Amino acid sequence: MDKVYSNRRPRVSEVSGWTRIFHHGNVDVYEADNYYDYYKVTPKDGRSKLFFGESAWMETQRFAVDNSDFSAYNIFS
């Protein structure tokens, strides 16, 4: 399935799957398989957080760094 842009935040049930793009100790970062700019960050001790839209890229990185260490800055390099 090709990725599409959405003008509203997709429901989690509308995501065909999640691809893990980063993993380090306390945090996993996933990207939606069928939507652009939709990410999920799952900290080891906590609840998953979803990010969508223009600023999702930066917010995902910031949340990952806050819940891990500075190696998460390498996610999007």
N, CA, C, O and CB atoms as a CASP TS submission, in Angstrom:
PFRMAT TS
TARGET T0000
AUTHOR 0000-0000-0000
METHOD Language model
MODEL 1
PARENT N/A
ATOM      1  N   MET     1       0.835  -1.179   0.000  1.00  0.00           N
ATOM      2  CA  MET     1       0.000   0.000   0.000  1.00  0.00           C
ATOM      3  C   MET     1       0.879   1.242   0.000  1.00  0.00           C
ATOM      4  O   MET     1       1.859   1.310   0.742  1.00  0.00           O
ATOM      5  CB  MET     1      -0.950  -0.002   1.208  1.00  0.00           C
ATOM      6  N   ASP     2       0.541   2.205  -0.813  1.00  0.00           N
ATOM      7  CA  ASP     2       1.287   3.450  -0.889  1.00  0.00           C
ATOM      8  C   ASP     2       0.913   4.371   0.259  1.00  0.00           C
ATOM      9  O   ASP     2      -0.187   4.302   0.807  1.00  0.00           O
ATOM     10  CB  ASP     2       1.039   4.142  -2.225  1.00  0.00           C
ATOM     11  N   LYS     3       1.856   5.230   0.606  1.00  0.00           N
ATOM     12  CA  LYS     3       1.591   6.217   1.643  1.00  0.00           C
ATOM     13  C   LYS     3       0.772   7.353   1.066  1.00  0.00           C
ATOM     14  O   LYS     3       0.906   7.702  -0.107  1.00  0.00           O
ATOM     15  CB  LYS     3       2.901   6.748   2.249  1.00  0.00           C
ATOM     16  N   VAL     4      -0.080   7.928   1.909  1.00  0.00           N
ATOM     17  CA  VAL     4      -0.896   9.061   1.505  1.00  0.00           C
ATOM     18  C   VAL     4      -0.766  10.171   2.541  1.00  0.00           C
ATOM     19  O   VAL     4      -0.418   9.925   3.696  1.00  0.00           O
ATOM     20  CB  VAL     4      -2.376   8.642   1.329  1.00  0.00           C
ATOM     21  N   TYR     5      -1.049  11.390   2.110  1.00  0.00           N
ATOM     22  CA  TYR     5      -1.120  12.523   3.027  1.00  0.00           C
ATOM     23  C   TYR     5      -2.545  12.618   3.534  1.00  0.00           C
ATOM     24  O   TYR     5      -3.490  12.337   2.798  1.00  0.00           O
ATOM     25  CB  TYR     5      -0.674  13.854   2.338  1.00  0.00           C
ATOM     26  N   SER     6      -2.702  13.008   4.771  1.00  0.00           N
ATOM     27  CA  SER     6      -4.031  13.150   5.351  1.00  0.00           C
ATOM     28  C   SER     6      -4.175  14.560   5.897  1.00  0.00           C
ATOM     29  O   SER     6      -3.227  15.119   6.448  1.00  0.00           O
ATOM     30  CB  SER     6      -4.276  12.095   6.466  1.00  0.00           C
ATOM     31  N   ASN     7      -5.364  15.134   5.744  1.00  0.00           N
ATOM     32  CA  ASN     7      -5.594  16.477   6.272  1.00  0.00           C
ATOM     33  C   ASN     7      -6.164  16.437   7.689  1.00  0.00           C
ATOM     34  O   ASN     7      -6.452  17.478   8.279  1.00  0.00           O
ATOM     35  CB  ASN     7      -6.537  17.246   5.355  1.00  0.00           C
ATOM     36  N   ARG     8      -6.322  15.252   8.220  1.00  0.00           N
ATOM     37  CA  ARG     8      -6.756  15.078   9.608  1.00  0.00           C
ATOM     38  C   ARG     8      -5.940  13.952  10.217  1.00  0.00           C
ATOM     39  O   ARG     8      -5.363  13.129   9.506  1.00  0.00           O
ATOM     40  CB  ARG     8      -8.292  14.774   9.699  1.00  0.00           C
ATOM     41  N   ARG     9      -5.901  13.925  11.533  1.00  0.00           N
ATOM     42  CA  ARG     9      -5.143  12.869  12.208  1.00  0.00           C
ATOM     43  C   ARG     9      -5.849  11.530  12.019  1.00  0.00           C
ATOM     44  O   ARG     9      -7.003  11.384  12.423  1.00  0.00           O
ATOM     45  CB  ARG     9      -4.974  13.188  13.720  1.00  0.00           C
ATOM     46  N   PRO    10      -5.187  10.560  11.421  1.00  0.00           N
ATOM     47  CA  PRO    10      -5.807   9.243  11.217  1.00  0.00           C
ATOM     48  C   PRO    10      -6.006   8.515  12.548  1.00  0.00           C
ATOM     49  O   PRO    10      -5.243   8.709  13.495  1.00  0.00           O
ATOM     50  CB  PRO    10      -4.945   8.384  10.270  1.00  0.00           C
ATOM     51  N   ARG    11      -7.013   7.700  12.603  1.00  0.00           N
ATOM     52  CA  ARG    11      -7.211   6.835  13.764  1.00  0.00           C
ATOM     53  C   ARG    11      -6.148   5.736  13.732  1.00  0.00           C
ATOM     54  O   ARG    11      -5.664   5.358  12.665  1.00  0.00           O
ATOM     55  CB  ARG    11      -8.658   6.223  13.778  1.00  0.00           C
ATOM     56  N   VAL    12      -5.800   5.239  14.892  1.00  0.00           N
ATOM     57  CA  VAL    12      -4.810   4.164  14.963  1.00  0.00           C
ATOM     58  C   VAL    12      -5.305   2.948  14.185  1.00  0.00           C
ATOM     59  O   VAL    12      -4.513   2.244  13.559  1.00  0.00           O
ATOM     60  CB  VAL    12      -4.517   3.782  16.436  1.00  0.00           C
ATOM     61  N   SER    13      -6.610   2.703  14.223  1.00  0.00           N
ATOM     62  CA  SER    13      -7.172   1.552  13.511  1.00  0.00           C
ATOM     63  C   SER    13      -7.080   1.699  11.992  1.00  0.00           C
ATOM     64  O   SER    13      -7.218   0.711  11.271  1.00  0.00           O
ATOM     65  CB  SER    13      -8.621   1.354  13.915  1.00  0.00           C
ATOM     66  N   GLU    14      -6.851   2.915  11.497  1.00  0.00           N
ATOM     67  CA  GLU    14      -6.710   3.142  10.057  1.00  0.00           C
ATOM     68  C   GLU    14      -5.290   2.897   9.550  1.00  0.00           C
ATOM     69  O   GLU    14      -5.051   2.893   8.343  1.00  0.00           O
ATOM     70  CB  GLU    14      -7.125   4.554   9.721  1.00  0.00           C
ATOM     71  N   VAL    15      -4.362   2.695  10.462  1.00  0.00           N
ATOM     72  CA  VAL    15      -2.973   2.440  10.085  1.00  0.00           C
ATOM     73  C   VAL    15      -2.827   0.956   9.744  1.00  0.00           C
ATOM     74  O   VAL    15      -3.218   0.087  10.523  1.00  0.00           O
ATOM     75  CB  VAL    15      -1.986   2.855  11.234  1.00  0.00           C
ATOM     76  N   SER    16      -2.262   0.685   8.578  1.00  0.00           N
ATOM     77  CA  SER    16      -2.121  -0.706   8.138  1.00  0.00           C
ATOM     78  C   SER    16      -1.022  -1.438   8.910  1.00  0.00           C
ATOM     79  O   SER    16      -1.053  -2.663   9.028  1.00  0.00           O
ATOM     80  CB  SER    16      -1.823  -0.756   6.640  1.00  0.00           C
ATOM     81  N   GLY    17      -0.062  -0.694   9.428  1.00  0.00           N
ATOM     82  CA  GLY    17       1.020  -1.286  10.196  1.00  0.00           C
ATOM     83  C   GLY    17       2.022  -0.219  10.596  1.00  0.00           C
ATOM     84  O   GLY    17       1.983   0.908  10.103  1.00  0.00           O
ATOM     85  N   TRP    18       2.911  -0.590  11.489  1.00  0.00           N
ATOM     86  CA  TRP    18       3.942   0.328  11.973  1.00  0.00           C
ATOM     87  C   TRP    18       5.313  -0.287  11.712  1.00  0.00           C
ATOM     88  O   TRP    18       5.538  -1.461  12.004  1.00  0.00           O
ATOM     89  CB  TRP    18       3.752   0.639  13.493  1.00  0.00           C
ATOM     90  N   THR    19       6.224   0.507  11.164  1.00  0.00           N
ATOM     91  CA  THR    19       7.589   0.065  10.920  1.00  0.00           C
ATOM     92  C   THR    19       8.507   0.732  11.942  1.00  0.00           C
ATOM     93  O   THR    19       8.528   1.957  12.063  1.00  0.00           O
ATOM     94  CB  THR    19       8.037   0.397   9.461  1.00  0.00           C
ATOM     95  N   ARG    20       9.263  -0.082  12.672  1.00  0.00           N
ATOM     96  CA  ARG    20      10.172   0.474  13.664  1.00  0.00           C
ATOM     97  C   ARG    20      11.360   1.111  12.948  1.00  0.00           C
ATOM     98  O   ARG    20      12.048   0.458  12.163  1.00  0.00           O
ATOM     99  CB  ARG    20      10.645  -0.621  14.662  1.00  0.00           C
ATOM    100  N   ILE    21      11.589   2.390  13.227  1.00  0.00           N
ATOM    101  CA  ILE    21      12.686   3.109  12.582  1.00  0.00           C
ATOM    102  C   ILE    21      13.812   3.435  13.553  1.00  0.00           C
ATOM    103  O   ILE    21      14.888   3.862  13.134  1.00  0.00           O
ATOM    104  CB  ILE    21      12.171   4.385  11.955  1.00  0.00           C
ATOM    105  N   PHE    22      13.572   3.236  14.848  1.00  0.00           N
ATOM    106  CA  PHE    22      14.612   3.488  15.843  1.00  0.00           C
ATOM    107  C   PHE    22      14.315   2.680  17.093  1.00  0.00           C
ATOM    108  O   PHE    22      13.166   2.549  17.513  1.00  0.00           O
ATOM    109  CB  PHE    22      14.711   4.996  16.178  1.00  0.00           C
ATOM    110  N   HIS    23      15.380   2.140  17.679  1.00  0.00           N
ATOM    111  CA  HIS    23      15.247   1.428  18.946  1.00  0.00           C
ATOM    112  C   HIS    23      16.523   1.654  19.734  1.00  0.00           C
ATOM    113  O   HIS    23      17.629   1.456  19.231  1.00  0.00           O
ATOM    114  CB  HIS    23      14.976  -0.102  18.727  1.00  0.00           C
ATOM    115  N   HIS    24      16.349   2.073  20.977  1.00  0.00           N
ATOM    116  CA  HIS    24      17.510   2.217  21.845  1.00  0.00           C
ATOM    117  C   HIS    24      17.053   2.103  23.288  1.00  0.00           C
ATOM    118  O   HIS    24      16.344   2.974  23.792  1.00  0.00           O
ATOM    119  CB  HIS    24      18.239   3.569  21.597  1.00  0.00           C
ATOM    120  N   GLY    25      17.447   1.056  23.935  1.00  0.00           N
ATOM    121  CA  GLY    25      17.184   0.869  25.356  1.00  0.00           C
ATOM    122  C   GLY    25      15.762   1.096  25.807  1.00  0.00           C
ATOM    123  O   GLY    25      14.973   0.155  25.900  1.00  0.00           O
ATOM    124  N   ASN    26      15.432   2.342  26.088  1.00  0.00           N
ATOM    125  CA  ASN    26      14.150   2.655  26.712  1.00  0.00           C
ATOM    126  C   ASN    26      13.070   3.108  25.753  1.00  0.00           C
ATOM    127  O   ASN    26      11.955   3.388  26.193  1.00  0.00           O
ATOM    128  CB  ASN    26      14.346   3.698  27.727  1.00  0.00           C
ATOM    129  N   VAL    27      13.347   3.192  24.473  1.00  0.00           N
ATOM    130  CA  VAL    27      12.362   3.782  23.572  1.00  0.00           C
ATOM    131  C   VAL    27      12.399   3.111  22.188  1.00  0.00           C
ATOM    132  O   VAL    27      13.458   2.746  21.676  1.00  0.00           O
ATOM    133  CB  VAL    27      12.610   5.295  23.436  1.00  0.00           C
ATOM    134  N   ASP    28      11.212   2.967  21.613  1.00  0.00           N
ATOM    135  CA  ASP    28      11.052   2.503  20.231  1.00  0.00           C
ATOM    136  C   ASP    28      10.288   3.576  19.465  1.00  0.00           C
ATOM    137  O   ASP    28       9.324   4.144  19.980  1.00  0.00           O
ATOM    138  CB  ASP    28      10.301   1.115  20.167  1.00  0.00           C
ATOM    139  N   VAL    29      10.716   3.855  18.236  1.00  0.00           N
ATOM    140  CA  VAL    29      10.036   4.835  17.389  1.00  0.00           C
ATOM    141  C   VAL    29       9.542   4.109  16.143  1.00  0.00           C
ATOM    142  O   VAL    29      10.298   3.392  15.487  1.00  0.00           O
ATOM    143  CB  VAL    29      10.987   6.034  17.012  1.00  0.00           C
ATOM    144  N   TYR    30       8.259   4.303  15.823  1.00  0.00           N
ATOM    145  CA  TYR    30       7.626   3.655  14.683  1.00  0.00           C
ATOM    146  C   TYR    30       7.069   4.701  13.728  1.00  0.00           C
ATOM    147  O   TYR    30       6.695   5.800  14.137  1.00  0.00           O
ATOM    148  CB  TYR    30       6.511   2.703  15.148  1.00  0.00           C
ATOM    149  N   GLU    31       7.021   4.339  12.448  1.00  0.00           N
ATOM    150  CA  GLU    31       6.428   5.183  11.421  1.00  0.00           C
ATOM    151  C   GLU    31       5.263   4.424  10.788  1.00  0.00           C
ATOM    152  O   GLU    31       5.375   3.230  10.509  1.00  0.00           O
ATOM    153  CB  GLU    31       7.486   5.595  10.345  1.00  0.00           C
ATOM    154  N   ALA    32       4.151   5.113  10.562  1.00  0.00           N
ATOM    155  CA  ALA    32       2.984   4.475   9.950  1.00  0.00           C
ATOM    156  C   ALA    32       3.321   4.041   8.529  1.00  0.00           C
ATOM    157  O   ALA    32       3.982   4.766   7.786  1.00  0.00           O
ATOM    158  CB  ALA    32       1.764   5.434   9.950  1.00  0.00           C
ATOM    159  N   ASP    33       2.856   2.843   8.161  1.00  0.00           N
ATOM    160  CA  ASP    33       3.149   2.305   6.836  1.00  0.00           C
ATOM    161  C   ASP    33       2.361   2.985   5.723  1.00  0.00           C
ATOM    162  O   ASP    33       2.823   3.028   4.582  1.00  0.00           O
ATOM    163  CB  ASP    33       2.867   0.833   6.815  1.00  0.00           C
ATOM    164  N   ASN    34       1.183   3.517   6.031  1.00  0.00           N
ATOM    165  CA  ASN    34       0.331   4.042   4.966  1.00  0.00           C
ATOM    166  C   ASN    34       0.022   5.537   5.081  1.00  0.00           C
ATOM    167  O   ASN    34      -0.796   6.048   4.317  1.00  0.00           O
ATOM    168  CB  ASN    34      -0.949   3.284   4.945  1.00  0.00           C
ATOM    169  N   TYR    35       0.653   6.244   6.011  1.00  0.00           N
ATOM    170  CA  TYR    35       0.461   7.699   6.130  1.00  0.00           C
ATOM    171  C   TYR    35       1.815   8.387   6.288  1.00  0.00           C
ATOM    172  O   TYR    35       2.696   7.899   6.997  1.00  0.00           O
ATOM    173  CB  TYR    35      -0.466   8.042   7.338  1.00  0.00           C
ATOM    174  N   TYR    36       1.962   9.506   5.628  1.00  0.00           N
ATOM    175  CA  TYR    36       3.137  10.348   5.832  1.00  0.00           C
ATOM    176  C   TYR    36       2.961  11.121   7.134  1.00  0.00           C
ATOM    177  O   TYR    36       1.837  11.408   7.545  1.00  0.00           O
ATOM    178  CB  TYR    36       3.352  11.320   4.628  1.00  0.00           C
ATOM    179  N   ASP    37       4.067  11.454   7.775  1.00  0.00           N
ATOM    180  CA  ASP    37       4.084  12.319   8.964  1.00  0.00           C
ATOM    181  C   ASP    37       3.223  11.789  10.104  1.00  0.00           C
ATOM    182  O   ASP    37       2.528  12.558  10.768  1.00  0.00           O
ATOM    183  CB  ASP    37       3.619  13.703   8.594  1.00  0.00           C
ATOM    184  N   TYR    38       3.266  10.485  10.330  1.00  0.00           N
ATOM    185  CA  TYR    38       2.527   9.892  11.452  1.00  0.00           C
ATOM    186  C   TYR    38       3.475   8.926  12.162  1.00  0.00           C
ATOM    187  O   TYR    38       3.914   7.934  11.581  1.00  0.00           O
ATOM    188  CB  TYR    38       1.208   9.151  10.961  1.00  0.00           C
ATOM    189  N   TYR    39       3.784   9.226  13.415  1.00  0.00           N
ATOM    190  CA  TYR    39       4.778   8.471  14.174  1.00  0.00           C
ATOM    191  C   TYR    39       4.214   8.049  15.528  1.00  0.00           C
ATOM    192  O   TYR    39       3.305   8.674  16.075  1.00  0.00           O
ATOM    193  CB  TYR    39       6.058   9.304  14.366  1.00  0.00           C
ATOM    194  N   LYS    40       4.785   6.972  16.040  1.00  0.00           N
ATOM    195  CA  LYS    40       4.429   6.484  17.372  1.00  0.00           C
ATOM    196  C   LYS    40       5.715   6.238  18.141  1.00  0.00           C
ATOM    197  O   LYS    40       6.634   5.587  17.644  1.00  0.00           O
ATOM    198  CB  LYS    40       3.559   5.182  17.295  1.00  0.00           C
ATOM    199  N   VAL    41       5.773   6.767  19.362  1.00  0.00           N
ATOM    200  CA  VAL    41       6.923   6.553  20.231  1.00  0.00           C
ATOM    201  C   VAL    41       6.454   5.758  21.434  1.00  0.00           C
ATOM    202  O   VAL    41       5.503   6.144  22.114  1.00  0.00           O
ATOM    203  CB  VAL    41       7.578   7.907  20.665  1.00  0.00           C
ATOM    204  N   THR    42       7.127   4.644  21.694  1.00  0.00           N
ATOM    205  CA  THR    42       6.763   3.770  22.800  1.00  0.00           C
ATOM    206  C   THR    42       7.915   3.687  23.786  1.00  0.00           C
ATOM    207  O   THR    42       8.898   2.987  23.542  1.00  0.00           O
ATOM    208  CB  THR    42       6.381   2.366  22.290  1.00  0.00           C
ATOM    209  N   PRO    43       7.794   4.410  24.917  1.00  0.00           N
ATOM    210  CA  PRO    43       8.824   4.287  25.941  1.00  0.00           C
ATOM    211  C   PRO    43       8.669   2.974  26.698  1.00  0.00           C
ATOM    212  O   PRO    43       7.566   2.436  26.801  1.00  0.00           O
ATOM    213  CB  PRO    43       8.763   5.473  26.912  1.00  0.00           C
ATOM    214  N   LYS    44       9.767   2.464  27.223  1.00  0.00           N
ATOM    215  CA  LYS    44       9.729   1.184  27.936  1.00  0.00           C
ATOM    216  C   LYS    44       8.784   1.245  29.134  1.00  0.00           C
ATOM    217  O   LYS    44       7.998   0.327  29.367  1.00  0.00           O
ATOM    218  CB  LYS    44      11.138   0.790  28.399  1.00  0.00           C
ATOM    219  N   ASP    45       8.871   2.326  29.881  1.00  0.00           N
ATOM    220  CA  ASP    45       8.024   2.498  31.060  1.00  0.00           C
ATOM    221  C   ASP    45       7.016   3.602  30.813  1.00  0.00           C
ATOM    222  O   ASP    45       7.202   4.730  31.268  1.00  0.00           O
ATOM    223  CB  ASP    45       8.870   2.814  32.308  1.00  0.00           C
ATOM    224  N   GLY    46       5.969   3.290  30.108  1.00  0.00           N
ATOM    225  CA  GLY    46       4.976   4.326  29.848  1.00  0.00           C
ATOM    226  C   GLY    46       4.075   3.985  28.693  1.00  0.00           C
ATOM    227  O   GLY    46       4.131   2.899  28.117  1.00  0.00           O
ATOM    228  N   ARG    47       3.253   4.939  28.379  1.00  0.00           N
ATOM    229  CA  ARG    47       2.258   4.795  27.338  1.00  0.00           C
ATOM    230  C   ARG    47       2.774   5.328  26.002  1.00  0.00           C
ATOM    231  O   ARG    47       3.545   6.287  25.962  1.00  0.00           O
ATOM    232  CB  ARG    47       0.979   5.513  27.734  1.00  0.00           C
ATOM    233  N   SER    48       2.348   4.708  24.927  1.00  0.00           N
ATOM    234  CA  SER    48       2.748   5.181  23.599  1.00  0.00           C
ATOM    235  C   SER    48       2.169   6.567  23.347  1.00  0.00           C
ATOM    236  O   SER    48       1.091   6.911  23.831  1.00  0.00           O
ATOM    237  CB  SER    48       2.285   4.193  22.499  1.00  0.00           C
ATOM    238  N   LYS    49       2.912   7.346  22.581  1.00  0.00           N
ATOM    239  CA  LYS    49       2.452   8.674  22.215  1.00  0.00           C
ATOM    240  C   LYS    49       2.523   8.797  20.703  1.00  0.00           C
ATOM    241  O   LYS    49       3.503   8.383  20.083  1.00  0.00           O
ATOM    242  CB  LYS    49       3.296   9.783  22.913  1.00  0.00           C
ATOM    243  N   LEU    50       1.473   9.370  20.109  1.00  0.00           N
ATOM    244  CA  LEU    50       1.376   9.519  18.660  1.00  0.00           C
ATOM    245  C   LEU    50       1.636  10.958  18.255  1.00  0.00           C
ATOM    246  O   LEU    50       1.249  11.892  18.957  1.00  0.00           O
ATOM    247  CB  LEU    50      -0.001   9.069  18.160  1.00  0.00           C
ATOM    248  N   PHE    51       2.298  11.130  17.111  1.00  0.00           N
ATOM    249  CA  PHE    51       2.592  12.451  16.584  1.00  0.00           C
ATOM    250  C   PHE    51       2.177  12.487  15.123  1.00  0.00           C
ATOM    251  O   PHE    51       2.478  11.567  14.362  1.00  0.00           O
ATOM    252  CB  PHE    51       4.099  12.805  16.750  1.00  0.00           C
ATOM    253  N   PHE    52       1.480  13.556  14.730  1.00  0.00           N
ATOM    254  CA  PHE    52       0.996  13.673  13.363  1.00  0.00           C
ATOM    255  C   PHE    52       1.100  15.119  12.904  1.00  0.00           C
ATOM    256  O   PHE    52       0.882  16.046  13.684  1.00  0.00           O
ATOM    257  CB  PHE    52      -0.457  13.170  13.250  1.00  0.00           C
ATOM    258  N   GLY    53       1.435  15.301  11.638  1.00  0.00           N
ATOM    259  CA  GLY    53       1.417  16.626  11.034  1.00  0.00           C
ATOM    260  C   GLY    53       2.795  17.172  10.732  1.00  0.00           C
ATOM    261  O   GLY    53       3.797  16.457  10.776  1.00  0.00           O
ATOM    262  N   GLU    54       2.818  18.468  10.423  1.00  0.00           N
ATOM    263  CA  GLU    54       4.049  19.118  10.000  1.00  0.00           C
ATOM    264  C   GLU    54       5.153  19.046  11.045  1.00  0.00           C
ATOM    265  O   GLU    54       6.320  18.856  10.701  1.00  0.00           O
ATOM    266  CB  GLU    54       3.773  20.548   9.663  1.00  0.00           C
ATOM    267  N   SER    55       4.804  19.194  12.300  1.00  0.00           N
ATOM    268  CA  SER    55       5.819  19.221  13.353  1.00  0.00           C
ATOM    269  C   SER    55       6.056  17.843  13.976  1.00  0.00           C
ATOM    270  O   SER    55       6.823  17.726  14.933  1.00  0.00           O
ATOM    271  CB  SER    55       5.412  20.204  14.434  1.00  0.00           C
ATOM    272  N   ALA    56       5.422  16.818  13.458  1.00  0.00           N
ATOM    273  CA  ALA    56       5.535  15.472  14.043  1.00  0.00           C
ATOM    274  C   ALA    56       6.969  14.979  14.077  1.00  0.00           C
ATOM    275  O   ALA    56       7.393  14.345  15.043  1.00  0.00           O
ATOM    276  CB  ALA    56       4.682  14.487  13.264  1.00  0.00           C
ATOM    277  N   TRP    57       7.707  15.268  13.030  1.00  0.00           N
ATOM    278  CA  TRP    57       9.098  14.834  12.916  1.00  0.00           C
ATOM    279  C   TRP    57       9.921  15.334  14.100  1.00  0.00           C
ATOM    280  O   TRP    57      10.619  14.558  14.754  1.00  0.00           O
ATOM    281  CB  TRP    57       9.710  15.332  11.598  1.00  0.00           C
ATOM    282  N   MET    58       9.832  16.631  14.368  1.00  0.00           N
ATOM    283  CA  MET    58      10.600  17.249  15.449  1.00  0.00           C
ATOM    284  C   MET    58      10.078  16.806  16.822  1.00  0.00           C
ATOM    285  O   MET    58      10.874  16.527  17.718  1.00  0.00           O
ATOM    286  CB  MET    58      10.546  18.782  15.332  1.00  0.00           C
ATOM    287  N   GLU    59       8.771  16.740  16.996  1.00  0.00           N
ATOM    288  CA  GLU    59       8.181  16.343  18.280  1.00  0.00           C
ATOM    289  C   GLU    59       8.505  14.890  18.631  1.00  0.00           C
ATOM    290  O   GLU    59       8.714  14.557  19.798  1.00  0.00           O
ATOM    291  CB  GLU    59       6.664  16.540  18.245  1.00  0.00           C
ATOM    292  N   THR    60       8.544  14.038  17.619  1.00  0.00           N
ATOM    293  CA  THR    60       8.906  12.638  17.835  1.00  0.00           C
ATOM    294  C   THR    60      10.334  12.533  18.346  1.00  0.00           C
ATOM    295  O   THR    60      10.608  11.816  19.309  1.00  0.00           O
ATOM    296  CB  THR    60       8.743  11.829  16.538  1.00  0.00           C
ATOM    297  N   GLN    61      11.231  13.246  17.701  1.00  0.00           N
ATOM    298  CA  GLN    61      12.631  13.224  18.111  1.00  0.00           C
ATOM    299  C   GLN    61      12.782  13.764  19.534  1.00  0.00           C
ATOM    300  O   GLN    61      13.505  13.182  20.343  1.00  0.00           O
ATOM    301  CB  GLN    61      13.491  14.043  17.133  1.00  0.00           C
ATOM    302  N   ARG    62      12.120  14.849  19.835  1.00  0.00           N
ATOM    303  CA  ARG    62      12.227  15.447  21.170  1.00  0.00           C
ATOM    304  C   ARG    62      11.701  14.493  22.248  1.00  0.00           C
ATOM    305  O   ARG    62      12.327  14.342  23.297  1.00  0.00           O
ATOM    306  CB  ARG    62      11.455  16.777  21.222  1.00  0.00           C
ATOM    307  N   PHE    63      10.567  13.857  21.996  1.00  0.00           N
ATOM    308  CA  PHE    63       9.996  12.920  22.963  1.00  0.00           C
ATOM    309  C   PHE    63      10.909  11.708  23.152  1.00  0.00           C
ATOM    310  O   PHE    63      11.071  11.216  24.268  1.00  0.00           O
ATOM    311  CB  PHE    63       8.599  12.466  22.508  1.00  0.00           C
ATOM    312  N   ALA    64      11.500  11.232  22.059  1.00  0.00           N
ATOM    313  CA  ALA    64      12.408  10.086  22.146  1.00  0.00           C
ATOM    314  C   ALA    64      13.649  10.436  22.962  1.00  0.00           C
ATOM    315  O   ALA    64      14.102   9.631  23.775  1.00  0.00           O
ATOM    316  CB  ALA    64      12.814   9.613  20.740  1.00  0.00           C
ATOM    317  N   VAL    65      14.197  11.615  22.756  1.00  0.00           N
ATOM    318  CA  VAL    65      15.369  12.038  23.508  1.00  0.00           C
ATOM    319  C   VAL    65      15.020  12.195  24.984  1.00  0.00           C
ATOM    320  O   VAL    65      15.800  11.795  25.848  1.00  0.00           O
ATOM    321  CB  VAL    65      15.928  13.355  22.945  1.00  0.00           C
ATOM    322  N   ASP    66      13.867  12.767  25.279  1.00  0.00           N
ATOM    323  CA  ASP    66      13.447  12.951  26.669  1.00  0.00           C
ATOM    324  C   ASP    66      13.282  11.624  27.399  1.00  0.00           C
ATOM    325  O   ASP    66      13.460  11.557  28.615  1.00  0.00           O
ATOM    326  CB  ASP    66      12.144  13.729  26.722  1.00  0.00           C
ATOM    327  N   ASN    67      12.942  10.567  26.664  1.00  0.00           N
ATOM    328  CA  ASN    67      12.695   9.266  27.287  1.00  0.00           C
ATOM    329  C   ASN    67      13.834   8.277  27.086  1.00  0.00           C
ATOM    330  O   ASN    67      13.724   7.113  27.472  1.00  0.00           O
ATOM    331  CB  ASN    67      11.425   8.678  26.743  1.00  0.00           C
ATOM    332  N   SER    68      14.923   8.731  26.485  1.00  0.00           N
ATOM    333  CA  SER    68      16.062   7.865  26.240  1.00  0.00           C
ATOM    334  C   SER    68      17.326   8.635  26.593  1.00  0.00           C
ATOM    335  O   SER    68      17.462   9.158  27.699  1.00  0.00           O
ATOM    336  CB  SER    68      16.095   7.370  24.761  1.00  0.00           C
ATOM    337  N   ASP    69      18.224   8.697  25.660  1.00  0.00           N
ATOM    338  CA  ASP    69      19.409   9.519  25.837  1.00  0.00           C
ATOM    339  C   ASP    69      19.667  10.264  24.526  1.00  0.00           C
ATOM    340  O   ASP    69      18.853  10.204  23.604  1.00  0.00           O
ATOM    341  CB  ASP    69      20.648   8.651  26.256  1.00  0.00           C
ATOM    342  N   PHE    70      20.766  10.945  24.448  1.00  0.00           N
ATOM    343  CA  PHE    70      21.013  11.781  23.284  1.00  0.00           C
ATOM    344  C   PHE    70      21.255  11.008  21.997  1.00  0.00           C
ATOM    345  O   PHE    70      21.344  11.618  20.932  1.00  0.00           O
ATOM    346  CB  PHE    70      22.173  12.652  23.547  1.00  0.00           C
ATOM    347  N   SER    71      21.363   9.696  22.061  1.00  0.00           N
ATOM    348  CA  SER    71      21.522   8.907  20.833  1.00  0.00           C
ATOM    349  C   SER    71      20.275   9.014  19.964  1.00  0.00           C
ATOM    350  O   SER    71      20.345   8.764  18.760  1.00  0.00           O
ATOM    351  CB  SER    71      21.811   7.428  21.169  1.00  0.00           C
ATOM    352  N   ALA    72      19.152   9.376  20.540  1.00  0.00           N
ATOM    353  CA  ALA    72      17.911   9.525  19.760  1.00  0.00           C
ATOM    354  C   ALA    72      17.989  10.686  18.782  1.00  0.00           C
ATOM    355  O   ALA    72      17.165  10.769  17.872  1.00  0.00           O
ATOM    356  CB  ALA    72      16.721   9.724  20.693  1.00  0.00           C
ATOM    357  N   TYR    73      18.959  11.590  18.943  1.00  0.00           N
ATOM    358  CA  TYR    73      19.127  12.666  17.958  1.00  0.00           C
ATOM    359  C   TYR    73      19.513  12.111  16.598  1.00  0.00           C
ATOM    360  O   TYR    73      19.357  12.794  15.585  1.00  0.00           O
ATOM    361  CB  TYR    73      20.184  13.666  18.430  1.00  0.00           C
ATOM    362  N   ASN    74      20.012  10.888  16.559  1.00  0.00           N
ATOM    363  CA  ASN    74      20.434  10.265  15.303  1.00  0.00           C
ATOM    364  C   ASN    74      19.285   9.634  14.533  1.00  0.00           C
ATOM    365  O   ASN    74      19.507   9.091  13.451  1.00  0.00           O
ATOM    366  CB  ASN    74      21.478   9.223  15.578  1.00  0.00           C
ATOM    367  N   ILE    75      18.073   9.687  15.052  1.00  0.00           N
ATOM    368  CA  ILE    75      16.926   9.055  14.389  1.00  0.00           C
ATOM    369  C   ILE    75      16.777   9.574  12.969  1.00  0.00           C
ATOM    370  O   ILE    75      16.631   8.791  12.030  1.00  0.00           O
ATOM    371  CB  ILE    75      15.631   9.308  15.181  1.00  0.00           C
ATOM    372  N   PHE    76      16.814  10.869  12.812  1.00  0.00           N
ATOM    373  CA  PHE    76      16.461  11.477  11.527  1.00  0.00           C
ATOM    374  C   PHE    76      17.653  12.041  10.787  1.00  0.00           C
ATOM    375  O   PHE    76      17.494  12.922   9.941  1.00  0.00           O
ATOM    376  CB  PHE    76      15.455  12.563  11.735  1.00  0.00           C
ATOM    377  N   SER    77      18.832  11.557  11.085  1.00  0.00           N
ATOM    378  CA  SER    77      20.008  12.108  10.398  1.00  0.00           C
ATOM    379  C   SER    77      20.199  11.473   9.032  1.00  0.00           C
ATOM    380  O   SER    77      21.140  11.819   8.318  1.00  0.00           O
ATOM    381  CB  SER    77      21.265  11.904  11.242  1.00  0.00           C
TER
END
